[in-house]
Amino acid sequence: MAKIKGANELAKYMTEQFVTYMETPKEQRKQTRSSAKALREPWLTRWFGWGPASLMIWWKIRAERQNTSAIKRAKTQQEL
């Protein structure tokens, strides 16, 4: 953002930004917004770093392993 010295320049800058926004088509604004959102990191990583994210991944894998082992146990018990 450019340095703004006075109220007149502020009004001019805001008007230019508003006109630029209004002149762009709605679909282009939506596309720009969605592409910017896709490039952004997940909020957990942005706020807390990779520690909690790695714990979530580990916990998810752990839960999947427990579910598959429970299914295997149930199948072997049905065979008996």
C-alpha positions as a Markdown table, in Angstrom:
| # | Residue | x | y | z |
|---|---|---|---|---|
| 1 | Met | 0.0 | 0.0 | 0.0 |
| 2 | Ala | 1.3 | 3.4 | -0.9 |
| 3 | Lys | 2.0 | 6.0 | 1.8 |
| 4 | Ile | -0.9 | 8.3 | 2.1 |
| 5 | Lys | -0.3 | 11.9 | 3.4 |
| 6 | Gly | -3.7 | 13.5 | 3.7 |
| 7 | Ala | -7.4 | 13.0 | 3.8 |
| 8 | Asn | -7.7 | 14.0 | 0.1 |
| 9 | Glu | -5.2 | 11.4 | -0.9 |
| 10 | Leu | -6.9 | 8.8 | 1.3 |
| 11 | Ala | -10.2 | 9.5 | -0.4 |
| 12 | Lys | -8.6 | 9.3 | -3.8 |
| 13 | Tyr | -6.9 | 6.0 | -3.0 |
| 14 | Met | -10.1 | 4.5 | -1.6 |
| 15 | Thr | -12.1 | 5.7 | -4.6 |
| 16 | Glu | -9.6 | 4.2 | -7.0 |
| 17 | Gln | -9.7 | 0.8 | -5.2 |
| 18 | Phe | -13.5 | 0.8 | -5.1 |
| 19 | Val | -13.7 | 1.6 | -8.9 |
| 20 | Thr | -11.2 | -1.1 | -9.7 |
| 21 | Tyr | -13.2 | -3.5 | -7.6 |
| 22 | Met | -16.5 | -2.6 | -9.2 |
| 23 | Glu | -15.0 | -2.7 | -12.8 |
| 24 | Thr | -13.9 | -6.3 | -12.4 |
| 25 | Pro | -16.5 | -8.9 | -13.3 |
| 26 | Lys | -18.1 | -10.8 | -10.4 |
| 27 | Glu | -16.9 | -14.2 | -11.8 |
| 28 | Gln | -13.3 | -12.9 | -12.0 |
| 29 | Arg | -13.5 | -11.7 | -8.4 |
| 30 | Lys | -14.9 | -15.1 | -7.3 |
| 31 | Gln | -12.1 | -16.9 | -9.2 |
| 32 | Thr | -9.4 | -14.7 | -7.7 |
| 33 | Arg | -10.8 | -15.2 | -4.2 |
| 34 | Ser | -11.0 | -19.0 | -4.6 |
| 35 | Ser | -7.5 | -19.3 | -6.0 |
| 36 | Ala | -6.1 | -17.2 | -3.1 |
| 37 | Lys | -7.9 | -19.4 | -0.7 |
| 38 | Ala | -6.5 | -22.5 | -2.3 |
| 39 | Leu | -2.9 | -21.3 | -2.0 |
| 40 | Arg | -3.3 | -20.4 | 1.7 |
| 41 | Glu | -2.1 | -22.9 | 4.3 |
| 42 | Pro | -4.6 | -24.5 | 6.6 |
| 43 | Trp | -5.5 | -22.4 | 9.7 |
| 44 | Leu | -4.0 | -25.0 | 12.1 |
| 45 | Thr | -0.6 | -24.7 | 10.4 |
| 46 | Arg | -0.7 | -20.9 | 10.2 |
| 47 | Trp | -1.6 | -20.5 | 13.8 |
| 48 | Phe | 0.4 | -23.2 | 15.6 |
| 49 | Gly | 3.0 | -24.5 | 13.1 |
| 50 | Trp | 3.6 | -28.1 | 12.1 |
| 51 | Gly | 3.5 | -29.7 | 15.6 |
| 52 | Pro | -0.3 | -30.0 | 16.0 |
| 53 | Ala | -0.7 | -30.9 | 12.3 |
| 54 | Ser | 1.8 | -33.8 | 12.7 |
| 55 | Leu | -0.1 | -34.9 | 15.8 |
| 56 | Met | -3.4 | -34.9 | 13.9 |
| 57 | Ile | -1.8 | -37.0 | 11.1 |
| 58 | Trp | -0.4 | -39.5 | 13.6 |
| 59 | Trp | -3.7 | -39.8 | 15.4 |
| 60 | Lys | -5.6 | -40.3 | 12.2 |
| 61 | Ile | -3.2 | -43.1 | 11.1 |
| 62 | Arg | -3.4 | -44.6 | 14.6 |
| 63 | Ala | -7.2 | -44.7 | 14.5 |
| 64 | Glu | -7.3 | -46.2 | 11.0 |
| 65 | Arg | -4.9 | -49.0 | 12.2 |
| 66 | Gln | -7.0 | -49.7 | 15.2 |
| 67 | Asn | -10.2 | -49.9 | 13.0 |
| 68 | Thr | -8.6 | -52.3 | 10.6 |
| 69 | Ser | -7.2 | -54.6 | 13.4 |
| 70 | Ala | -10.7 | -54.6 | 15.0 |
| 71 | Ile | -12.2 | -55.7 | 11.7 |
| 72 | Lys | -9.7 | -58.4 | 11.3 |
| 73 | Arg | -10.4 | -59.7 | 14.8 |
| 74 | Ala | -14.1 | -59.7 | 14.2 |
| 75 | Lys | -13.6 | -61.7 | 11.0 |
| 76 | Thr | -11.5 | -64.3 | 12.7 |
| 77 | Gln | -14.0 | -64.7 | 15.5 |
| 78 | Gln | -16.8 | -65.2 | 13.0 |
| 79 | Glu | -14.8 | -68.0 | 11.3 |
| 80 | Leu | -14.5 | -69.8 | 14.6 |
